[in-house]
Amino acid sequence: MIPRIAGCLLLLLSFATFAQDRKRARDLGIVVGVLPAGPLNAITDVPGVKVGHTTLRNQASVRTGVTVILPHDGNLFQQKVPAAIYVGNGFGKLAGSTQVEELGNLETPIALTNTLNVAVAMDALVEHTLQQTGNEQVQSVNAVVGETNDGYLNDIRSRPLTKADVFQALRSAASGRVEEGCVGAGTGTICFGFKGGIGTASRKLPSSLGGYTVGVLVQTNFGGVLQINGAPVGKELKKYYLSDQLNESPDGSCMIVVATDAPLDARNLKRLAQRALLGLGKTGGIGSNGSGDYVIAFSTHPDLRIPFNPREKTQTVTLLANDAVSPLFLAVIEATEEAILNSLFLATTTTGRDDRRIEALPLDKVIPILKKYNVIP
């Protein structure tokens, strides 16, 4: 027993040491786009937004988890936020999407997990909502849960996620720095043939354009031909879809969550969500036949809250005009692109089910390529 414990401790220490060597794209000199990032360069730069993870790394075969995103601190069911969903490719399971589409609002936190754990995450969000003070008479809850399939590295059929794991992610949700890479819902994912994971980024508009923030969080599990700020990294590494070295399917999925404090209703939030997929395309993602590529966008603007039991039959709100939305479109494209890169740059080499091993993006090889194409000065 003692050698086994010592071995586990050694493995954890080795993992922690290696993880410390990984850096975000911007920390390596890769500046995506022209707009400035927020202070944390994360979805939590949007006021009120919190993120929590529960990571499951049990034995040799479980590599999965759950990630939750909370739009605000209050009772979300009683004070809903405007929201929209855009489907890039619908080979996936996004629970709760039809009601968001119909009513244009979000009434639970968003949970991301793996394909076969959507139901348990929904159950946990429903229970979380029913237990909140003020919801004693609630009889319908629209839980929103997205997924990607991590079955290559994870024993997905064992369905290890429990409601307690989701509750833990909800309790741990916080503003501030967001943990990225092989955590939460990104623990067992694969991106461009390398280890994927959770990534985040943000953009802050200048005061002359409203000073609004757009934050993005991604769960990357898709394929294509990797590009980093325009540099053909996948081709240079000779590892890309349809190459001799990477003939496996590019199928997978990408979940993208977009938050903003701009006063946008569901209509313009959907337009914002559509542009997020342009950021995915800039990294070389191809939206393959078997990829479930979804975007969930919401606004945290306090004046746009939608009460469950409104006192009045009408609601008067101030919305951003169409002509003023274009800077937000650019912001979400840039933030999505950088969030995907961060998911790759901070992910670590992972061994999982049946001793399958997925290497992290080799930064020692990538940095010279980026210098060759003047991405890094």
Buried (B, 14 or more C-beta within 10 A) or exposed (E): EEEEEEEEEEEEEEBEEEBEEBBBBBEBEBBBBEBBBBEBBBBBBBBBBBBBBBBBBEEEBBBBBBBBBBBBEEBBBBBBBBBBBBBBBEBBBBBBBEBBBEBBBBBBBBBBBBBBBBBBBBBBBBBBBEEBEEBEEBEEBBBBBBBBBBBBBBBBEBBBBBBEBBBBBBEBBEBEEBBBBBBBBBBBBBBBBBBBBBBBBBBBBEEEBBEBBBBBBBBBBBBBBBBBBEBBBBBBBEBBBEBEEBEEEBBBBBBBBBBBBBBBBBEBBBBBBBBBBBBBBBBBBBBBEBBBBBBBBBBBBEEBBBEBEEEEEEEEEEBBEEEBBEBBBBBBBBBBBBBBBBBBBBBBBBEBBEEBEBEBBEBEEBBEBBEEBEBBE
